[in-house]
């Protein structure tokens, strides 16, 4: 039961980490390597609004998500739009931006274990004799709601349908009057807000540290590669595969092997099935 409960919690956390990355790549084919930095910066914005400006927690969360979404949109509008379509340049530019943000925070004094966000609900309960924090239960509940709302948004709203159209066939979508760059900005903004939501839900379980940005980026990349780049639901399924594999590794080998699982998942997927479980690339186009 412990493996089942904490495997589910860890899997939902991985899905939250990766949904924003998968959304941006699925729409614009842009690998946003600043994703982890946006995750961390949203946590610091929330902490600053609460502790320095004295704002209400709920108001701080909303403002932090909006601010992170705007930052993501500005990163695309002023930097990434100029290298879009050049794969190596996209990776280098987005990673450089993420690195500058994270190391800028470290240089600015945001380091150590003094920065924390309060839990939404204090305390814990027992499920089948296993103690579980209320915050972790909220992560599972809100994570499931986010996946459902994202599916509804992309299937039944005008902007969501435009994003799906861009993801499926960019040229056909442009012929129908959909602005490619506008949709890419929207995807970057939404993806950044999803990263902020993940941070706000998960950072109360620990401390806000710069190193979390690098870990989140690696985990998001692992989930998206295993699930198939461009497949949002593939990312959710891959999150459960990697999430349970990590918990089993913690139980039988040790906590310090968790990241090894993610890295092995990347390597094995690229060797055995480079397009991932639900990738859209044709099997004949894979170069093994």
C-alpha contacts under 8 A as a table, 3 or more apart, distances in Angstrom:
res1	aa1	res2	aa2	distance
1	X	4	X	4.94
1	X	5	X	5.96
1	X	128	X	7.15
1	X	130	X	7.41
2	X	5	X	5.26
2	X	6	X	5.94
2	X	7	X	7.88
2	X	130	X	6.31
3	X	6	X	5.47
3	X	7	X	5.38
3	X	244	X	7.62
3	X	247	X	6.52
3	X	248	X	6.98
4	X	7	X	5.12
4	X	8	X	6.11
4	X	244	X	7.97
5	X	8	X	5.33
5	X	9	X	6.41
6	X	9	X	4.91
6	X	10	X	5.99
6	X	247	X	7.14
7	X	10	X	5.15
7	X	11	X	6.01
7	X	240	X	7.77
7	X	243	X	5.85
7	X	244	X	4.66
7	X	246	X	7.87
7	X	247	X	5.63
8	X	11	X	5.05
8	X	12	X	6.19
8	X	140	X	7.70
8	X	240	X	7.15
8	X	243	X	7.30
8	X	244	X	7.17
9	X	12	X	5.30
9	X	13	X	6.26
9	X	136	X	6.67
9	X	137	X	7.64
9	X	139	X	7.26
9	X	140	X	5.96
10	X	13	X	5.03
10	X	14	X	6.26
10	X	240	X	7.98
10	X	243	X	5.27
10	X	244	X	7.34
10	X	247	X	7.62
11	X	14	X	5.09
11	X	15	X	6.23
11	X	239	X	5.14
11	X	240	X	4.54
11	X	241	X	7.59
11	X	242	X	7.14
11	X	243	X	4.19
11	X	244	X	6.66
12	X	15	X	4.96
12	X	16	X	6.23
12	X	139	X	7.30
12	X	140	X	5.94
12	X	143	X	6.10
12	X	144	X	7.60
12	X	236	X	8.00
12	X	239	X	7.05
12	X	240	X	7.23
12	X	243	X	7.93
13	X	16	X	5.10
13	X	17	X	6.23
13	X	139	X	7.15
13	X	140	X	7.75
13	X	143	X	7.58
13	X	198	X	7.48
13	X	202	X	7.39
14	X	17	X	4.93
14	X	18	X	6.25
14	X	219	X	6.98
14	X	220	X	7.09
14	X	223	X	7.42
14	X	239	X	5.33
14	X	240	X	7.82
14	X	243	X	6.75
15	X	18	X	5.23
15	X	19	X	5.94
15	X	143	X	7.78
15	X	223	X	7.76
15	X	235	X	6.74
15	X	236	X	5.29
15	X	239	X	5.23
15	X	240	X	7.80
16	X	19	X	5.59
16	X	20	X	7.66
16	X	143	X	6.51
16	X	194	X	7.30
16	X	195	X	7.32
16	X	197	X	7.94
16	X	198	X	5.33
17	X	20	X	7.14
17	X	21	X	7.88
17	X	195	X	6.37
17	X	198	X	6.04
17	X	216	X	6.37
17	X	219	X	7.31
17	X	220	X	5.67
18	X	21	X	5.24
18	X	22	X	6.06
18	X	195	X	7.95
18	X	219	X	7.41
18	X	220	X	4.25
18	X	221	X	7.30
18	X	223	X	6.56
18	X	224	X	6.75
18	X	235	X	6.94
19	X	22	X	5.07
19	X	23	X	6.00
19	X	191	X	7.27
19	X	194	X	6.91
19	X	195	X	7.84
19	X	220	X	7.95
19	X	232	X	6.74
19	X	235	X	7.05
19	X	236	X	7.75
20	X	23	X	5.08
20	X	24	X	6.30
20	X	35	X	7.73
20	X	190	X	7.13
20	X	191	X	3.76
20	X	192	X	6.24
20	X	193	X	7.59
20	X	194	X	5.17
20	X	195	X	5.77
21	X	24	X	5.41
21	X	25	X	6.29
21	X	31	X	7.27
21	X	32	X	6.38
21	X	35	X	6.53
21	X	191	X	6.28
21	X	220	X	6.72
21	X	221	X	7.79
21	X	224	X	7.78
22	X	25	X	5.25
22	X	26	X	5.76
22	X	224	X	6.27
22	X	229	X	6.78
22	X	230	X	5.99
22	X	231	X	6.90
22	X	232	X	5.78
22	X	235	X	7.08
23	X	26	X	5.09
23	X	27	X	6.25
23	X	187	X	6.55
23	X	191	X	5.99
23	X	230	X	7.34
23	X	232	X	6.60
24	X	27	X	5.51
24	X	28	X	5.99
24	X	29	X	7.04
24	X	30	X	6.32
24	X	31	X	7.26
24	X	32	X	7.06
24	X	184	X	7.37
24	X	187	X	5.22
24	X	188	X	5.56
24	X	191	X	5.87
25	X	28	X	5.42
25	X	29	X	4.24
25	X	30	X	4.69
25	X	31	X	5.47
25	X	32	X	7.29
25	X	229	X	7.07
25	X	230	X	5.80
26	X	29	X	5.69
26	X	30	X	7.89
26	X	167	X	5.32
26	X	229	X	6.98
26	X	230	X	3.83
26	X	231	X	6.57
26	X	232	X	7.41
27	X	30	X	7.92
27	X	163	X	5.95
27	X	164	X	6.96
27	X	166	X	5.53
27	X	167	X	4.23
27	X	183	X	7.60
27	X	184	X	6.64
27	X	187	X	6.65
27	X	230	X	7.54
28	X	166	X	7.25
28	X	167	X	6.91
28	X	180	X	7.96
28	X	183	X	7.82
28	X	184	X	5.39
28	X	187	X	7.58
29	X	167	X	7.99
29	X	230	X	7.49
30	X	84	X	7.27
30	X	87	X	7.87
30	X	90	X	6.82
31	X	90	X	6.92
31	X	91	X	6.24
31	X	94	X	7.80
32	X	35	X	5.72
32	X	90	X	7.86
32	X	91	X	7.11
32	X	94	X	5.75
32	X	95	X	7.56
33	X	36	X	7.18
33	X	91	X	6.30
33	X	94	X	4.98
33	X	95	X	4.64
33	X	98	X	6.61
33	X	217	X	6.91
34	X	37	X	5.24
34	X	38	X	6.32
34	X	94	X	5.24
34	X	95	X	5.43
34	X	96	X	7.76
34	X	97	X	6.14
34	X	98	X	3.99
34	X	99	X	7.48
34	X	217	X	7.85
35	X	38	X	5.23
35	X	39	X	6.38
35	X	98	X	7.23
35	X	192	X	7.03
35	X	195	X	6.94
35	X	213	X	7.80
35	X	216	X	7.91
35	X	217	X	6.16
36	X	39	X	4.99
36	X	40	X	6.47
36	X	98	X	7.18
36	X	195	X	7.77
36	X	212	X	7.39
36	X	213	X	4.02
36	X	214	X	5.89
36	X	215	X	7.41
36	X	216	X	5.22
36	X	217	X	4.62
37	X	40	X	5.21
37	X	41	X	6.04
37	X	98	X	5.00
37	X	99	X	7.29
37	X	101	X	6.24
37	X	102	X	5.75
37	X	213	X	4.98
37	X	214	X	7.52
38	X	41	X	5.07
38	X	42	X	6.07
38	X	68	X	6.61
38	X	72	X	7.55
38	X	98	X	7.49
38	X	192	X	6.44
38	X	195	X	6.59
38	X	196	X	6.92
38	X	213	X	7.73
39	X	42	X	5.54
39	X	43	X	6.77
39	X	192	X	7.71
39	X	195	X	5.02
39	X	196	X	5.30
39	X	198	X	7.30
39	X	199	X	5.52
39	X	213	X	6.42
39	X	216	X	7.76
40	X	43	X	5.20
40	X	44	X	6.49
40	X	102	X	7.73
40	X	196	X	7.98
40	X	199	X	6.90
40	X	208	X	7.04
40	X	209	X	7.36
40	X	210	X	6.59
40	X	212	X	6.78
40	X	213	X	5.59
41	X	44	X	5.06
41	X	45	X	6.09
41	X	68	X	7.57
41	X	101	X	7.75
41	X	102	X	7.79
42	X	45	X	5.03
42	X	46	X	6.17
42	X	64	X	5.71
42	X	65	X	6.79
42	X	67	X	7.86
42	X	68	X	5.90
42	X	196	X	5.25
42	X	199	X	6.83
42	X	200	X	7.64
43	X	46	X	5.17
43	X	47	X	6.18
43	X	64	X	7.81
43	X	117	X	7.85
43	X	196	X	7.25
43	X	199	X	5.95
43	X	200	X	6.33
43	X	203	X	7.14
43	X	208	X	6.60
44	X	47	X	4.97
44	X	48	X	6.01
44	X	115	X	7.94
44	X	208	X	7.16
45	X	48	X	5.11
45	X	49	X	6.14
45	X	64	X	5.71
46	X	49	X	5.22
46	X	50	X	6.29
46	X	60	X	5.44
46	X	61	X	5.94
46	X	63	X	7.85
46	X	64	X	5.47
46	X	117	X	7.96
46	X	200	X	7.93
47	X	50	X	5.26
47	X	51	X	5.97
47	X	52	X	7.87
47	X	115	X	7.21
47	X	116	X	7.23
47	X	117	X	6.43
48	X	51	X	5.29
48	X	52	X	5.12
48	X	53	X	6.79
49	X	52	X	5.75
49	X	53	X	5.00
49	X	54	X	6.30
49	X	55	X	5.76
49	X	60	X	5.65
50	X	53	X	5.91
50	X	54	X	4.80
50	X	55	X	4.97
50	X	56	X	6.51
50	X	57	X	6.27
50	X	60	X	6.34
51	X	54	X	5.36
51	X	55	X	7.67
55	X	59	X	6.66
55	X	60	X	6.13
56	X	59	X	5.25
56	X	60	X	6.03
57	X	60	X	5.04
57	X	61	X	6.22
58	X	61	X	5.14
58	X	62	X	6.41
59	X	62	X	5.23
59	X	63	X	6.15
60	X	63	X	5.16
60	X	64	X	5.91
61	X	64	X	5.13
61	X	65	X	6.18
61	X	200	X	7.12
62	X	65	X	5.27
62	X	66	X	6.26
63	X	66	X	5.12
63	X	67	X	5.98
64	X	67	X	5.03
64	X	68	X	6.01
64	X	196	X	7.36
65	X	68	X	5.15
65	X	69	X	6.12
65	X	193	X	5.26
65	X	196	X	5.49
65	X	197	X	6.77
66	X	69	X	5.10
66	X	70	X	6.22
66	X	193	X	6.86
67	X	70	X	5.10
67	X	71	X	6.17
68	X	71	X	4.99
68	X	72	X	6.19
68	X	189	X	7.75
68	X	192	X	5.94
68	X	193	X	5.99
68	X	196	X	6.54
69	X	72	X	5.14
69	X	73	X	6.23
69	X	188	X	7.45
69	X	189	X	4.29
69	X	190	X	6.24
69	X	191	X	7.50
69	X	192	X	4.95
69	X	193	X	4.83
70	X	73	X	5.05
70	X	74	X	6.08
70	X	189	X	6.14
71	X	74	X	5.11
71	X	75	X	6.15
71	X	189	X	7.64
71	X	192	X	7.89
72	X	75	X	5.12
72	X	76	X	6.55
72	X	188	X	5.59
72	X	189	X	5.21
72	X	191	X	7.89
72	X	192	X	5.50
73	X	76	X	5.30
73	X	77	X	6.11
73	X	185	X	5.20
73	X	186	X	6.97
73	X	188	X	5.46
73	X	189	X	4.78
74	X	77	X	4.89
74	X	78	X	5.88
74	X	79	X	7.92
75	X	78	X	5.66
75	X	79	X	5.60
75	X	80	X	6.46
76	X	79	X	5.48
76	X	80	X	4.51
76	X	81	X	5.51
76	X	184	X	7.83
76	X	185	X	6.24
76	X	188	X	6.96
77	X	80	X	6.60
77	X	81	X	5.70
77	X	185	X	6.73
78	X	81	X	6.62
78	X	82	X	7.53
79	X	82	X	5.79
79	X	83	X	7.38
79	X	93	X	7.62
80	X	83	X	5.36
80	X	84	X	5.95
80	X	90	X	6.53
80	X	93	X	6.96
80	X	94	X	7.13
81	X	84	X	5.18
81	X	181	X	7.60
83	X	86	X	5.65
83	X	89	X	6.02
83	X	90	X	5.84
84	X	87	X	7.42
84	X	89	X	7.97
84	X	90	X	6.30
85	X	90	X	7.57
86	X	89	X	5.39
86	X	90	X	6.05
87	X	90	X	5.15
87	X	91	X	6.44
88	X	91	X	5.26
88	X	92	X	6.18
89	X	92	X	5.06
89	X	93	X	5.82
90	X	93	X	5.27
90	X	94	X	6.03
91	X	94	X	5.42
91	X	95	X	5.92
92	X	95	X	5.23
92	X	96	X	5.93
93	X	96	X	5.13
93	X	97	X	6.25
94	X	97	X	5.13
94	X	98	X	6.22
95	X	98	X	5.01
95	X	99	X	5.98
96	X	99	X	5.01
96	X	100	X	6.04
97	X	100	X	5.09
97	X	101	X	6.23
98	X	101	X	5.14
98	X	102	X	6.20
99	X	102	X	5.24
99	X	103	X	5.95
100	X	103	X	5.37
100	X	104	X	5.64
101	X	104	X	5.03
101	X	105	X	6.21
102	X	105	X	5.20
102	X	106	X	6.39
102	X	210	X	5.88
102	X	213	X	7.24
103	X	106	X	4.87
103	X	107	X	6.01
103	X	210	X	7.64
104	X	107	X	5.00
104	X	108	X	5.97
105	X	108	X	4.94
105	X	109	X	6.52
105	X	110	X	5.43
105	X	111	X	7.81
105	X	210	X	7.27
106	X	109	X	5.42
106	X	110	X	5.11
106	X	111	X	5.65
106	X	210	X	6.64
107	X	110	X	7.31
110	X	115	X	7.89
110	X	209	X	7.51
110	X	210	X	7.61
111	X	114	X	7.69
111	X	209	X	6.10
111	X	210	X	6.81
112	X	115	X	7.56
112	X	209	X	6.76
113	X	116	X	7.71
113	X	207	X	5.88
113	X	208	X	7.19
113	X	209	X	7.01
114	X	207	X	7.30
115	X	207	X	5.85
115	X	208	X	5.35
115	X	209	X	7.56
116	X	203	X	7.19
116	X	204	X	6.35
116	X	206	X	6.86
116	X	207	X	4.87
116	X	208	X	5.70
117	X	200	X	7.90
117	X	203	X	6.46
117	X	204	X	4.75
117	X	207	X	7.56
117	X	208	X	7.84
118	X	204	X	5.49
119	X	122	X	5.94
119	X	135	X	6.16
119	X	204	X	5.11
119	X	205	X	7.32
120	X	135	X	6.36
121	X	134	X	6.03
121	X	135	X	6.07
122	X	133	X	7.75
122	X	134	X	6.68
122	X	135	X	7.31
123	X	133	X	6.05
123	X	134	X	6.13
124	X	131	X	6.57
124	X	132	X	5.43
124	X	133	X	4.02
124	X	134	X	5.13
125	X	131	X	5.58
125	X	132	X	5.48
125	X	133	X	6.36
125	X	134	X	6.91
126	X	129	X	5.35
126	X	130	X	5.09
126	X	131	X	4.31
126	X	132	X	5.87
127	X	130	X	5.10
127	X	131	X	6.44
127	X	132	X	7.05
132	X	136	X	6.87
132	X	137	X	7.31
133	X	136	X	5.33
133	X	137	X	6.62
134	X	137	X	5.03
134	X	138	X	6.21
135	X	138	X	5.00
135	X	139	X	6.28
135	X	201	X	7.80
135	X	204	X	7.87
135	X	205	X	7.52
136	X	139	X	4.92
136	X	140	X	6.51
136	X	205	X	7.97
137	X	140	X	5.22
137	X	141	X	6.26
138	X	141	X	5.01
138	X	142	X	5.79
138	X	143	X	7.99
138	X	201	X	7.95
139	X	142	X	5.37
139	X	143	X	5.66
139	X	201	X	6.10
139	X	202	X	7.22
140	X	143	X	5.08
140	X	144	X	6.12
141	X	144	X	5.35
141	X	145	X	6.31
142	X	145	X	4.92
142	X	146	X	6.05
143	X	146	X	5.06
143	X	147	X	6.38
144	X	147	X	5.28
144	X	148	X	6.32
145	X	148	X	5.09
145	X	149	X	6.00
146	X	149	X	5.07
146	X	150	X	5.93
147	X	150	X	5.13
147	X	151	X	6.25
148	X	151	X	5.17
148	X	152	X	6.24
149	X	152	X	4.94
149	X	153	X	5.88
150	X	153	X	4.97
150	X	154	X	6.15
151	X	154	X	5.34
151	X	155	X	6.19
152	X	155	X	5.21
152	X	156	X	5.72
152	X	157	X	7.64
153	X	156	X	5.64
153	X	157	X	5.42
153	X	159	X	7.99
153	X	160	X	5.29
153	X	161	X	7.94
154	X	157	X	6.32
154	X	159	X	7.50
154	X	160	X	3.76
154	X	161	X	5.36
154	X	163	X	7.04
154	X	164	X	6.37
155	X	160	X	6.27
155	X	161	X	5.82
155	X	164	X	7.93
156	X	160	X	6.94
156	X	161	X	6.85
157	X	160	X	5.09
157	X	161	X	6.03
158	X	161	X	5.24
158	X	162	X	6.25
159	X	162	X	5.02
159	X	163	X	6.20
160	X	163	X	5.02
160	X	164	X	6.23
161	X	164	X	4.96
161	X	165	X	6.06
162	X	165	X	4.96
162	X	166	X	6.26
162	X	173	X	7.61
162	X	178	X	6.84
162	X	183	X	7.44
163	X	166	X	5.13
163	X	167	X	6.21
163	X	183	X	6.29
163	X	187	X	7.43
164	X	167	X	4.95
164	X	168	X	6.13
165	X	168	X	5.21
165	X	169	X	6.06
165	X	170	X	6.87
165	X	172	X	7.96
165	X	173	X	5.62
166	X	169	X	5.47
166	X	170	X	4.45
166	X	171	X	7.90
166	X	173	X	5.70
166	X	174	X	7.94
166	X	180	X	7.18
166	X	183	X	7.61
167	X	170	X	6.48
167	X	230	X	7.54
169	X	172	X	5.49
169	X	173	X	6.17
170	X	173	X	5.08
170	X	174	X	6.17
170	X	180	X	7.25
171	X	174	X	5.09
171	X	175	X	6.25
172	X	175	X	5.05
172	X	176	X	6.47
173	X	176	X	5.14
173	X	177	X	6.70
173	X	178	X	5.53
173	X	180	X	8.00
174	X	177	X	5.12
174	X	178	X	4.79
174	X	179	X	6.17
174	X	180	X	6.47
175	X	178	X	7.26
178	X	183	X	7.73
179	X	182	X	5.29
179	X	183	X	6.23
180	X	183	X	5.30
180	X	184	X	6.20
181	X	184	X	4.91
181	X	185	X	6.15
182	X	185	X	5.10
182	X	186	X	6.20
183	X	186	X	4.91
183	X	187	X	6.00
184	X	187	X	5.00
184	X	188	X	6.07
185	X	188	X	5.09
185	X	189	X	6.11
186	X	189	X	5.05
186	X	190	X	6.08
187	X	190	X	5.11
187	X	191	X	5.80
188	X	191	X	5.05
188	X	192	X	6.01
189	X	192	X	5.18
189	X	193	X	6.26
190	X	193	X	5.04
190	X	194	X	6.23
191	X	194	X	5.06
191	X	195	X	6.35
192	X	195	X	5.01
192	X	196	X	6.25
193	X	196	X	4.87
193	X	197	X	6.13
194	X	197	X	4.98
194	X	198	X	6.23
195	X	198	X	5.14
195	X	199	X	6.29
196	X	199	X	5.02
196	X	200	X	6.18
197	X	200	X	5.14
197	X	201	X	6.21
198	X	201	X	5.24
198	X	202	X	5.98
199	X	202	X	5.23
199	X	203	X	5.37
200	X	203	X	5.80
200	X	204	X	7.11
201	X	204	X	6.66
202	X	205	X	5.63
202	X	206	X	7.60
203	X	206	X	5.40
203	X	207	X	6.21
203	X	208	X	6.28
204	X	207	X	7.06
208	X	212	X	7.41
209	X	212	X	5.70
209	X	213	X	7.92
210	X	213	X	5.84
210	X	214	X	7.81
211	X	214	X	5.56
211	X	215	X	6.65
212	X	215	X	5.09
212	X	216	X	6.00
213	X	216	X	5.26
213	X	217	X	6.22
214	X	217	X	5.20
214	X	218	X	6.34
215	X	218	X	5.23
215	X	219	X	6.22
216	X	219	X	5.15
216	X	220	X	5.99
217	X	220	X	5.15
217	X	221	X	6.13
218	X	221	X	5.21
218	X	222	X	6.14
218	X	262	X	7.63
218	X	263	X	7.92
219	X	222	X	5.03
219	X	223	X	6.16
219	X	259	X	7.90
219	X	262	X	6.32
220	X	223	X	5.24
220	X	224	X	6.15
221	X	224	X	5.18
221	X	225	X	5.98
222	X	225	X	5.26
222	X	226	X	6.14
222	X	262	X	5.74
222	X	263	X	6.88
222	X	265	X	6.56
222	X	266	X	5.36
223	X	226	X	5.33
223	X	227	X	5.97
223	X	235	X	5.63
223	X	236	X	7.94
223	X	238	X	5.46
223	X	239	X	5.57
223	X	242	X	7.25
223	X	262	X	7.90
224	X	227	X	5.07
224	X	228	X	5.62
224	X	229	X	5.32
224	X	230	X	7.76
224	X	231	X	7.74
224	X	234	X	7.50
224	X	235	X	5.15
224	X	238	X	7.38
225	X	228	X	5.04
225	X	229	X	5.55
225	X	266	X	6.45
225	X	269	X	7.22
225	X	270	X	7.95
225	X	274	X	7.90
225	X	275	X	7.40
225	X	276	X	5.72
226	X	229	X	7.98
226	X	234	X	7.94
226	X	235	X	7.41
226	X	238	X	5.83
226	X	265	X	6.83
226	X	266	X	6.62
226	X	269	X	5.93
226	X	276	X	4.78
226	X	277	X	6.08
227	X	231	X	6.79
227	X	233	X	7.81
227	X	234	X	4.19
227	X	235	X	4.58
227	X	236	X	7.48
227	X	237	X	6.68
227	X	238	X	4.83
227	X	239	X	7.94
227	X	276	X	5.24
227	X	277	X	5.01
227	X	278	X	5.68
227	X	279	X	6.96
228	X	231	X	5.58
228	X	234	X	6.07
228	X	235	X	6.96
228	X	275	X	5.56
228	X	276	X	3.95
228	X	277	X	5.50
228	X	278	X	4.85
228	X	279	X	3.85
228	X	280	X	7.31
229	X	275	X	7.12
229	X	276	X	7.09
229	X	279	X	5.75
229	X	280	X	7.78
230	X	279	X	6.66
230	X	280	X	7.21
231	X	234	X	5.02
231	X	235	X	6.35
231	X	278	X	6.27
231	X	279	X	6.23
231	X	280	X	7.54
232	X	235	X	5.20
232	X	236	X	6.77
233	X	236	X	5.03
233	X	237	X	6.43
234	X	237	X	5.18
234	X	238	X	6.04
234	X	277	X	6.86
234	X	278	X	5.50
234	X	279	X	7.85
235	X	238	X	5.05
235	X	239	X	6.00
236	X	239	X	5.04
236	X	240	X	6.67
237	X	240	X	5.32
237	X	241	X	6.53
238	X	241	X	4.99
238	X	242	X	6.11
239	X	242	X	5.31
239	X	243	X	5.62
240	X	243	X	4.88
240	X	244	X	6.01
241	X	244	X	5.64
241	X	245	X	6.20
242	X	245	X	4.95
242	X	246	X	6.06
242	X	261	X	7.34
242	X	262	X	6.81
242	X	265	X	7.56
243	X	246	X	5.22
243	X	247	X	6.45
244	X	247	X	5.09
244	X	248	X	6.16
245	X	248	X	5.19
245	X	249	X	6.14
245	X	261	X	7.11
246	X	249	X	4.98
246	X	250	X	6.20
246	X	257	X	7.89
246	X	258	X	5.22
246	X	259	X	7.99
246	X	261	X	6.21
246	X	262	X	7.95
247	X	250	X	5.00
247	X	251	X	6.21
247	X	258	X	7.76
248	X	251	X	5.11
248	X	252	X	6.13
249	X	252	X	5.34
249	X	253	X	5.22
249	X	254	X	6.29
249	X	255	X	7.25
249	X	257	X	6.66
249	X	258	X	6.61
249	X	261	X	7.80
250	X	253	X	5.54
250	X	254	X	4.35
250	X	255	X	4.52
250	X	256	X	7.64
250	X	257	X	6.96
250	X	258	X	6.67
251	X	254	X	6.27
251	X	255	X	7.77
253	X	257	X	7.07
254	X	257	X	5.93
254	X	258	X	7.81
255	X	258	X	5.74
256	X	259	X	7.20
257	X	260	X	5.11
257	X	261	X	6.65
258	X	261	X	5.44
258	X	262	X	7.05
259	X	262	X	5.20
259	X	263	X	6.41
260	X	263	X	5.11
260	X	264	X	6.02
261	X	264	X	5.14
261	X	265	X	6.09
262	X	265	X	5.05
262	X	266	X	6.46
263	X	266	X	5.16
263	X	267	X	6.37
264	X	267	X	5.07
264	X	268	X	5.98
265	X	268	X	5.35
265	X	269	X	6.00
266	X	269	X	5.33
266	X	270	X	6.19
267	X	270	X	5.29
267	X	271	X	6.25
268	X	271	X	5.09
268	X	272	X	5.93
268	X	273	X	7.92
269	X	272	X	5.25
269	X	273	X	5.18
269	X	274	X	5.72
269	X	275	X	7.98
269	X	276	X	6.28
270	X	273	X	5.68
270	X	274	X	4.14
270	X	275	X	7.55
270	X	276	X	7.68
271	X	274	X	6.32
271	X	288	X	6.55
272	X	288	X	7.71
273	X	276	X	5.56
273	X	277	X	7.41
273	X	286	X	7.94
274	X	286	X	6.49
274	X	287	X	7.83
274	X	288	X	7.44
275	X	278	X	7.32
275	X	279	X	4.75
275	X	280	X	7.06
275	X	281	X	5.94
275	X	282	X	7.99
275	X	283	X	7.70
275	X	286	X	7.09
276	X	279	X	5.09
281	X	285	X	6.83
281	X	286	X	7.47
282	X	285	X	5.37
282	X	286	X	6.94
283	X	286	X	5.41
